[in-house]
Amino acid sequence: MISIIVPIYNEAKTLVALHEKLCQTLSKQSDNFEILFINDGSQDKTEEVASRLQPLRLISLQRNYGQTAAIDVGIHNAKGDIIVLIDADLQNDPRDILKLLAKLDDGYDVAVGWRTERHDYWTRVLFSKLANLIARWLLNLPLHDFGCGLKVYRSKFIKDFRLWGEAQVFLPAVAKERGARLVEVPIPHFVRETGVAKVRISKMIRGIFDLLGIVFFVKYFARPLRFFGGVGLYMAVLSVVTFSAAVYLRIAGILNFTETPLPVIGSLFAILAVLLVMLGLMAETMLRLHYSITNLSPYMIRSASEK
């Protein structure tokens, strides 16, 4: 089954056309499908309009929690083994869903839309290009457009991952870390005809902190001791260098220990080294307990056979 997840917030003017295009598109393929509209506390007639549409599963949140929270609710309520994410503003053509689904038939696990020609304000486009460049570098993931609202996933790669902040933008990196095969598909991008953009540049800037969280999850979540222990090792080296400099100055008769801050700085580095290593050990222990209590594992099985 294919689950189409659409976060909606004050999109009453686009819902009928969007739903019609989704139904027309999905009827052209053979798999069963469901359409989920996640109403993120809309204050216009969005819920009223959506409630008249069929077929549709409508989930309304108590208040406006943000796009990422709405997508998280949609993912964890989806029944399909394939999850399609698309925005409600019609800047992405629902017909392009078939292009991305075709890539899954080719053996890929995640297909990400790439808006090759953006139709947004130049400030959003410029900031988006910069953010994509930073994300590509930190995540070592060669995607051109992390922020495209149209993405298709095999649900097993993202179903048990809880989203926070703006982390849904970087969800392909989580799937990649779990072994998913990714592909980027160029798609057209259209001018928004009604409403206003819900994601402000200020929120996009705050998303940098979410990017750092995803980087830690992707690179070090399964081995936190390597991260904290590695930084602790640097602190230990700096401590040795600082103490050695203080000893040299004392032996050379240049400065006594009480005349230079180097011993204090060296002690600070040494304390940080010990604390970071202990923090890494604690995180490692908590991770092992997490996997043992939840009966989960840090790896996924693609297939198994018996003869």
C-alpha positions as a Markdown table, in Angstrom:
| # | Residue | x | y | z |
|---|---|---|---|---|
| 1 | Met | 0.0 | 0.0 | 0.0 |
| 2 | Ile | 1.1 | 3.6 | -0.7 |
| 3 | Ser | 0.4 | 6.2 | 2.0 |
| 4 | Ile | 0.3 | 9.9 | 0.8 |
| 5 | Ile | 1.0 | 12.2 | 3.7 |
| 6 | Val | 0.1 | 15.9 | 3.3 |
| 7 | Pro | 0.6 | 18.4 | 6.2 |
| 8 | Ile | -1.9 | 21.2 | 5.8 |
| 9 | Tyr | -2.2 | 24.5 | 7.6 |
| 10 | Asn | -4.6 | 27.2 | 6.3 |
| 11 | Glu | -4.8 | 25.6 | 2.8 |
| 12 | Ala | -8.6 | 25.6 | 2.3 |
| 13 | Lys | -8.2 | 27.1 | -1.2 |
| 14 | Thr | -5.9 | 24.3 | -2.6 |
| 15 | Leu | -7.3 | 21.1 | -1.0 |
| 16 | Val | -10.0 | 20.2 | -3.5 |
| 17 | Ala | -7.7 | 20.6 | -6.5 |
| 18 | Leu | -4.9 | 18.8 | -4.6 |
| 19 | His | -7.1 | 15.9 | -3.6 |
| 20 | Glu | -8.4 | 15.6 | -7.2 |
| 21 | Lys | -4.9 | 15.5 | -8.7 |
| 22 | Leu | -3.8 | 13.0 | -6.1 |
| 23 | Cys | -6.7 | 10.6 | -6.8 |
| 24 | Gln | -6.2 | 10.9 | -10.6 |
| 25 | Thr | -2.4 | 10.3 | -10.3 |
| 26 | Leu | -2.7 | 7.3 | -7.9 |
| 27 | Ser | -5.4 | 5.7 | -10.0 |
| 28 | Lys | -2.9 | 5.3 | -12.8 |
| 29 | Gln | -0.9 | 2.7 | -10.8 |
| 30 | Ser | -1.9 | -0.7 | -9.5 |
| 31 | Asp | -1.1 | -0.5 | -5.8 |
| 32 | Asn | -3.7 | 0.3 | -3.2 |
| 33 | Phe | -3.3 | 3.8 | -1.6 |
| 34 | Glu | -4.5 | 6.0 | 1.2 |
| 35 | Ile | -4.4 | 9.8 | 1.5 |
| 36 | Leu | -3.7 | 11.3 | 4.9 |
| 37 | Phe | -4.3 | 15.0 | 5.4 |
| 38 | Ile | -2.8 | 16.1 | 8.7 |
| 39 | Asn | -4.5 | 19.4 | 9.7 |
| 40 | Asp | -1.9 | 21.3 | 11.8 |
| 41 | Gly | -4.4 | 23.5 | 13.7 |
| 42 | Ser | -5.7 | 25.4 | 10.8 |
| 43 | Gln | -7.6 | 28.6 | 11.5 |
| 44 | Asp | -9.5 | 28.9 | 8.3 |
| 45 | Lys | -12.0 | 26.5 | 6.7 |
| 46 | Thr | -9.3 | 23.8 | 6.0 |
| 47 | Glu | -10.9 | 21.2 | 8.2 |
| 48 | Glu | -14.4 | 21.8 | 6.9 |
| 49 | Val | -13.3 | 21.5 | 3.3 |
| 50 | Ala | -11.1 | 18.4 | 4.0 |
| 51 | Ser | -13.9 | 16.6 | 5.8 |
| 52 | Arg | -16.0 | 16.6 | 2.6 |
| 53 | Leu | -13.3 | 14.9 | 0.5 |
| 54 | Gln | -13.3 | 11.1 | -0.2 |
| 55 | Pro | -11.3 | 8.9 | 0.0 |
| 56 | Leu | -9.3 | 10.6 | 2.7 |
| 57 | Arg | -8.1 | 10.1 | 6.3 |
| 58 | Leu | -8.2 | 13.4 | 8.1 |
| 59 | Ile | -6.2 | 13.8 | 11.3 |
| 60 | Ser | -6.5 | 17.2 | 13.1 |
| 61 | Leu | -4.0 | 18.3 | 15.7 |
| 62 | Gln | -5.1 | 20.2 | 18.8 |
| 63 | Arg | -3.2 | 23.3 | 17.7 |
| 64 | Asn | -0.5 | 24.4 | 15.3 |
| 65 | Tyr | 2.6 | 22.4 | 16.1 |
| 66 | Gly | 4.5 | 22.9 | 12.9 |
| 67 | Gln | 5.0 | 21.0 | 9.6 |
| 68 | Thr | 7.5 | 18.6 | 11.1 |
| 69 | Ala | 5.2 | 17.5 | 13.9 |
| 70 | Ala | 2.4 | 17.0 | 11.3 |
| 71 | Ile | 4.6 | 14.9 | 9.2 |
| 72 | Asp | 5.7 | 12.8 | 12.2 |
| 73 | Val | 2.0 | 12.2 | 13.1 |
| 74 | Gly | 1.3 | 11.2 | 9.5 |
| 75 | Ile | 4.3 | 8.8 | 9.3 |
| 76 | His | 3.3 | 7.0 | 12.5 |
| 77 | Asn | -0.3 | 6.7 | 11.4 |
| 78 | Ala | 0.4 | 5.6 | 7.8 |
| 79 | Lys | -0.5 | 2.0 | 6.9 |
| 80 | Gly | 1.5 | 1.7 | 3.7 |
| 81 | Asp | 4.9 | 0.2 | 3.2 |
| 82 | Ile | 5.6 | 3.1 | 0.9 |
| 83 | Ile | 5.3 | 6.7 | 2.2 |
| 84 | Val | 4.9 | 9.7 | 0.0 |
| 85 | Leu | 5.4 | 13.2 | 1.4 |
| 86 | Ile | 4.0 | 16.2 | -0.5 |
| 87 | Asp | 3.1 | 19.7 | 0.5 |
| 88 | Ala | -0.4 | 21.1 | 0.0 |
| 89 | Asp | 0.6 | 24.3 | -1.8 |
| 90 | Leu | 0.6 | 22.7 | -5.3 |
| 91 | Gln | 4.1 | 24.0 | -6.0 |
| 92 | Asn | 4.9 | 20.4 | -6.6 |
| 93 | Asp | 2.8 | 18.6 | -9.2 |
| 94 | Pro | 1.2 | 15.4 | -7.7 |
| 95 | Arg | 1.7 | 13.8 | -11.1 |
| 96 | Asp | 5.4 | 13.7 | -10.4 |
| 97 | Ile | 4.7 | 11.2 | -7.6 |
| 98 | Leu | 4.7 | 8.5 | -10.4 |
| 99 | Lys | 8.2 | 9.5 | -11.4 |
| 100 | Leu | 9.5 | 8.9 | -7.9 |
| 101 | Leu | 7.5 | 5.7 | -7.4 |
| 102 | Ala | 9.1 | 4.4 | -10.6 |
| 103 | Lys | 12.5 | 4.8 | -9.0 |
| 104 | Leu | 11.5 | 2.5 | -6.2 |
| 105 | Asp | 10.5 | -0.1 | -8.8 |
| 106 | Asp | 14.1 | 0.3 | -10.1 |
| 107 | Gly | 15.5 | -0.9 | -6.8 |
| 108 | Tyr | 15.9 | 2.4 | -4.9 |
| 109 | Asp | 14.5 | 2.8 | -1.3 |
| 110 | Val | 14.2 | 6.6 | -1.2 |
| 111 | Ala | 13.4 | 9.0 | -4.1 |
| 112 | Val | 13.9 | 12.7 | -3.4 |
| 113 | Gly | 12.5 | 15.5 | -5.6 |
| 114 | Trp | 15.0 | 18.1 | -7.0 |
| 115 | Arg | 13.5 | 21.5 | -7.8 |
| 116 | Thr | 15.8 | 22.4 | -10.6 |
| 117 | Glu | 14.1 | 25.8 | -11.3 |
| 118 | Arg | 12.8 | 27.4 | -8.1 |
| 119 | His | 9.9 | 29.8 | -8.2 |
| 120 | Asp | 10.3 | 31.4 | -4.8 |
| 121 | Tyr | 11.6 | 34.7 | -3.5 |
| 122 | Trp | 15.3 | 35.2 | -4.3 |
| 123 | Thr | 16.1 | 35.4 | -0.6 |
| 124 | Arg | 14.6 | 31.9 | 0.1 |
| 125 | Val | 16.4 | 30.5 | -3.0 |
| 126 | Leu | 19.7 | 31.9 | -1.9 |
| 127 | Phe | 19.4 | 30.7 | 1.7 |
| 128 | Ser | 18.2 | 27.3 | 0.5 |
| 129 | Lys | 21.3 | 26.9 | -1.7 |
| 130 | Leu | 23.6 | 27.8 | 1.1 |
| 131 | Ala | 21.8 | 25.5 | 3.5 |
| 132 | Asn | 21.9 | 22.6 | 1.0 |
| 133 | Leu | 25.6 | 23.2 | 0.6 |
| 134 | Ile | 26.2 | 22.9 | 4.3 |
| 135 | Ala | 24.0 | 19.9 | 4.7 |
| 136 | Arg | 25.8 | 18.1 | 1.8 |
| 137 | Trp | 29.1 | 18.7 | 3.5 |
| 138 | Leu | 28.1 | 17.7 | 7.0 |
| 139 | Leu | 26.0 | 14.7 | 6.1 |
| 140 | Asn | 28.2 | 13.6 | 3.2 |
| 141 | Leu | 25.1 | 13.1 | 1.2 |
| 142 | Pro | 25.1 | 14.4 | -2.5 |
| 143 | Leu | 21.6 | 15.8 | -2.6 |
| 144 | His | 21.0 | 19.1 | -4.2 |
| 145 | Asp | 17.6 | 19.9 | -2.6 |
| 146 | Phe | 17.0 | 18.7 | 0.9 |
| 147 | Gly | 14.0 | 21.0 | 1.3 |
| 148 | Cys | 11.9 | 19.7 | -1.6 |
| 149 | Gly | 8.5 | 18.8 | -0.2 |
| 150 | Leu | 8.0 | 15.8 | -2.5 |
| 151 | Lys | 9.8 | 12.6 | -1.3 |
| 152 | Val | 9.1 | 8.9 | -1.4 |
| 153 | Tyr | 10.3 | 6.4 | 1.2 |
| 154 | Arg | 10.1 | 2.7 | 1.9 |
| 155 | Ser | 8.5 | 3.1 | 5.3 |
| 156 | Lys | 10.7 | 0.6 | 7.1 |
| 157 | Phe | 13.6 | 3.1 | 6.9 |
| 158 | Ile | 11.8 | 6.0 | 8.7 |
| 159 | Lys | 8.8 | 4.5 | 10.5 |
| 160 | Asp | 10.3 | 4.3 | 14.0 |
| 161 | Phe | 12.3 | 7.6 | 13.8 |
| 162 | Arg | 10.7 | 10.4 | 15.7 |
| 163 | Leu | 11.0 | 13.9 | 14.2 |
| 164 | Trp | 11.7 | 17.1 | 16.0 |
| 165 | Gly | 12.3 | 20.8 | 15.0 |
| 166 | Glu | 12.9 | 20.8 | 11.2 |
| 167 | Ala | 14.4 | 17.3 | 11.2 |
| 168 | Gln | 12.1 | 16.1 | 8.5 |
| 169 | Val | 14.2 | 18.0 | 5.9 |
| 170 | Phe | 17.1 | 15.7 | 6.7 |
| 171 | Leu | 15.1 | 12.5 | 6.9 |
| 172 | Pro | 16.9 | 11.1 | 3.7 |
| 173 | Ala | 20.1 | 11.1 | 5.7 |
| 174 | Val | 18.5 | 9.0 | 8.4 |
| 175 | Ala | 17.3 | 6.5 | 5.8 |
| 176 | Lys | 20.7 | 6.5 | 4.1 |
| 177 | Glu | 22.4 | 5.7 | 7.5 |
| 178 | Arg | 20.0 | 2.7 | 7.8 |
| 179 | Gly | 21.1 | 1.4 | 4.5 |
| 180 | Ala | 18.6 | 2.9 | 2.1 |
| 181 | Arg | 19.6 | 3.4 | -1.5 |
| 182 | Leu | 18.8 | 7.0 | -2.5 |
| 183 | Val | 18.2 | 8.7 | -5.8 |
| 184 | Glu | 17.4 | 12.3 | -6.7 |
| 185 | Val | 14.7 | 13.0 | -9.4 |
| 186 | Pro | 14.6 | 16.4 | -11.2 |
| 187 | Ile | 11.0 | 17.8 | -11.0 |
| 188 | Pro | 9.4 | 21.1 | -12.0 |
| 189 | His | 8.5 | 23.7 | -9.4 |
| 190 | Phe | 5.5 | 26.0 | -9.8 |
| 191 | Val | 4.6 | 29.4 | -8.5 |
| 192 | Arg | 2.4 | 29.4 | -5.4 |
| 193 | Glu | -1.0 | 30.7 | -6.5 |
| 194 | Thr | -2.7 | 31.1 | -3.2 |
| 195 | Gly | -1.7 | 31.5 | 0.5 |
| 196 | Val | 1.7 | 32.3 | 1.8 |
| 197 | Ala | 4.8 | 30.2 | 2.6 |
| 198 | Lys | 4.5 | 28.6 | 6.1 |
| 199 | Val | 8.2 | 28.1 | 6.6 |
| 200 | Arg | 10.0 | 31.4 | 7.4 |
| 201 | Ile | 13.6 | 32.0 | 6.8 |
| 202 | Ser | 14.0 | 32.5 | 10.6 |
| 203 | Lys | 12.8 | 29.0 | 11.1 |
| 204 | Met | 15.1 | 27.7 | 8.4 |
| 205 | Ile | 18.0 | 29.3 | 10.2 |
| 206 | Arg | 17.0 | 27.5 | 13.5 |
| 207 | Gly | 17.0 | 24.3 | 11.4 |
| 208 | Ile | 20.8 | 24.5 | 11.4 |
| 209 | Phe | 20.7 | 23.2 | 15.0 |
| 210 | Asp | 18.4 | 20.3 | 13.9 |
| 211 | Leu | 21.0 | 19.6 | 11.2 |
| 212 | Leu | 23.7 | 19.2 | 13.9 |
| 213 | Gly | 21.4 | 16.8 | 15.8 |
| 214 | Ile | 20.9 | 14.7 | 12.6 |
| 215 | Val | 24.7 | 14.8 | 12.0 |
| 216 | Phe | 25.3 | 13.3 | 15.4 |
| 217 | Phe | 22.5 | 10.8 | 15.0 |
| 218 | Val | 23.8 | 9.7 | 11.5 |
| 219 | Lys | 27.5 | 9.5 | 12.4 |
| 220 | Tyr | 27.8 | 8.8 | 16.1 |
| 221 | Phe | 24.4 | 7.6 | 17.5 |
| 222 | Ala | 25.4 | 4.0 | 17.4 |
| 223 | Arg | 28.9 | 4.7 | 18.8 |
| 224 | Pro | 28.8 | 7.8 | 21.0 |
| 225 | Leu | 32.0 | 6.8 | 22.8 |
| 226 | Arg | 33.9 | 7.5 | 19.6 |
| 227 | Phe | 32.6 | 11.0 | 19.5 |
| 228 | Phe | 33.0 | 12.0 | 23.1 |
| 229 | Gly | 36.1 | 9.9 | 23.5 |
| 230 | Gly | 37.6 | 11.5 | 20.4 |
| 231 | Val | 37.0 | 15.0 | 21.6 |
| 232 | Gly | 38.3 | 13.9 | 25.1 |
| 233 | Leu | 41.5 | 12.6 | 23.5 |
| 234 | Tyr | 42.1 | 16.1 | 21.9 |
| 235 | Met | 41.6 | 17.7 | 25.3 |
| 236 | Ala | 44.1 | 15.3 | 26.8 |
| 237 | Val | 46.7 | 16.1 | 24.1 |
| 238 | Leu | 46.1 | 19.8 | 24.7 |
| 239 | Ser | 46.5 | 19.2 | 28.4 |
| 240 | Val | 49.9 | 17.5 | 27.9 |
| 241 | Val | 51.1 | 20.2 | 25.6 |
| 242 | Thr | 50.1 | 22.9 | 28.0 |
| 243 | Phe | 51.7 | 21.3 | 31.0 |
| 244 | Ser | 54.9 | 20.6 | 28.9 |
| 245 | Ala | 55.0 | 24.3 | 27.9 |
| 246 | Ala | 54.7 | 25.3 | 31.6 |
| 247 | Val | 57.5 | 22.9 | 32.6 |
| 248 | Tyr | 59.8 | 24.2 | 29.8 |
| 249 | Leu | 59.3 | 27.8 | 30.9 |
| 250 | Arg | 60.1 | 26.8 | 34.5 |
| 251 | Ile | 63.2 | 24.8 | 33.6 |
| 252 | Ala | 64.4 | 27.6 | 31.3 |
| 253 | Gly | 64.0 | 30.1 | 34.1 |
| 254 | Ile | 61.6 | 32.2 | 32.1 |
| 255 | Leu | 58.4 | 31.9 | 34.1 |
| 256 | Asn | 57.5 | 30.1 | 37.3 |
| 257 | Phe | 54.3 | 28.1 | 37.6 |
| 258 | Thr | 52.6 | 30.9 | 39.5 |
| 259 | Glu | 53.5 | 33.4 | 36.9 |
| 260 | Thr | 51.7 | 31.8 | 34.0 |
| 261 | Pro | 48.1 | 30.5 | 33.5 |
| 262 | Leu | 49.3 | 27.4 | 31.7 |
| 263 | Pro | 49.0 | 25.0 | 34.7 |
| 264 | Val | 45.4 | 26.1 | 35.2 |
| 265 | Ile | 44.6 | 25.8 | 31.5 |
| 266 | Gly | 46.3 | 22.4 | 31.4 |
| 267 | Ser | 44.2 | 21.3 | 34.4 |
| 268 | Leu | 41.1 | 22.5 | 32.7 |
| 269 | Phe | 41.9 | 20.5 | 29.6 |
| 270 | Ala | 42.6 | 17.4 | 31.7 |
| 271 | Ile | 39.3 | 17.7 | 33.6 |
| 272 | Leu | 37.4 | 18.1 | 30.3 |
| 273 | Ala | 39.1 | 15.0 | 28.9 |
| 274 | Val | 38.1 | 12.9 | 31.8 |
| 275 | Leu | 34.5 | 14.2 | 31.8 |
| 276 | Leu | 34.1 | 13.6 | 28.0 |
| 277 | Val | 35.3 | 10.1 | 28.2 |
| 278 | Met | 33.0 | 9.4 | 31.1 |
| 279 | Leu | 30.1 | 11.0 | 29.2 |
| 280 | Gly | 30.9 | 8.8 | 26.2 |
| 281 | Leu | 30.9 | 5.6 | 28.4 |
| 282 | Met | 27.6 | 6.6 | 30.0 |
| 283 | Ala | 26.1 | 7.3 | 26.5 |
| 284 | Glu | 27.4 | 3.9 | 25.3 |
| 285 | Thr | 25.9 | 2.1 | 28.3 |
| 286 | Met | 22.5 | 3.9 | 27.9 |
| 287 | Leu | 22.5 | 3.0 | 24.2 |
| 288 | Arg | 23.1 | -0.7 | 25.0 |
| 289 | Leu | 20.3 | -0.6 | 27.6 |
| 290 | His | 18.0 | 1.0 | 25.1 |
| 291 | Tyr | 18.5 | -1.7 | 22.5 |
| 292 | Ser | 18.2 | -4.5 | 25.1 |
| 293 | Ile | 15.0 | -3.1 | 26.7 |
| 294 | Thr | 13.2 | -2.2 | 23.4 |
| 295 | Asn | 14.4 | -5.4 | 21.7 |
| 296 | Leu | 15.6 | -3.3 | 18.8 |
| 297 | Ser | 19.0 | -3.3 | 17.0 |
| 298 | Pro | 21.1 | -0.8 | 15.2 |
| 299 | Tyr | 20.9 | -2.7 | 12.0 |
| 300 | Met | 18.3 | -3.7 | 9.5 |
| 301 | Ile | 18.0 | -7.0 | 7.6 |
| 302 | Arg | 17.3 | -6.7 | 3.8 |
| 303 | Ser | 16.4 | -10.3 | 3.2 |
| 304 | Ala | 16.9 | -13.8 | 4.6 |
| 305 | Ser | 16.7 | -17.3 | 2.9 |
| 306 | Glu | 16.7 | -20.9 | 4.0 |
| 307 | Lys | 17.4 | -23.9 | 1.9 |
